[in-house]
Amino acid sequence: MKVNKINYKFNGCNITVIIRDDVDLSVFNEIFKYREYKSCENIIMKANNPIIDLGAHAGFFSIYSNCLNKNVKIYAIEPEKKNIESLSLNKKENKINNIKIIECAISDKSGSGKLIVEKDSINNYVINSENFCDNELEAKKNNIQDIKILSLEDFLIDKKIDKVSLLKIDIEGGEYKIFETMDKKVFNKIENIFLEYHLKINYNGQQINNYNEKFLENIFRTNGFSVQLFPSGFDKNMGFILARNKRL
């Protein structure tokens, strides 16, 4: 596979990233050039507790966070093997020591699961062992990886994390399962959440009722967060949410 490298300067940092394809270039531009995460830059710069990059892809958000705060610990969580390889190369290329790569997925409960790997590297999605659909698995049988799944609570316990400065999430609709049944004590460990939400669509292309930005907004507000919504100007099926814990 042919790869290219981009040299870029951001916040006084000279970075080099490996670009595998047009998807990588698009994600890189969204983060660095178009600054889709600008609304949480001050949070990153002031962060004392860890940042969790959930759905780290090739590591561009983790590198972006490192450029804004070189002292904060960053957990880059990603289940897909080729993305892990690229993430590792980008970390090595930039000689970054405060990014810890975790190869797993985060969902509502720990266990094993399947990752459905799509043609582009950002639309992969997870199904756990309790929710396999035979038709879905048959349709995707050549593009499935066995993966480890952790609940967010178990991940925080395993890494001995008592507080999270920022939880960034981009996991193609998997955000609903994480928050729908999450215990209040886990919410109380998170200072800020910034996520890309997706209208939940099943494998037949049908929308699953109630899984939308208002569903997430209600959960966050119920658990003591203020919420800002940023609908996408390009895709009506997605947008961004910034939630701040008013208790912390």
Beta strands, then each sheet from edge to edge (+ up, - down):
strand 1: 4-10
strand 2: 13-19
strand 3: 51-54
strand 4: 74-77
strand 5: 99-102
strand 6: 105-107
strand 7: 111-116
strand 8: 125-128
strand 9: 144-151
strand 10: 166-169
strand 11: 192-198
strand 12: 225-231
strand 13: 238-245
sheet 1: 1+ 2-
sheet 2: 5+ 4+ 3+ 10+ 11+ 13- 12+
sheet 3: 6+ 9+ 7- 8+
end
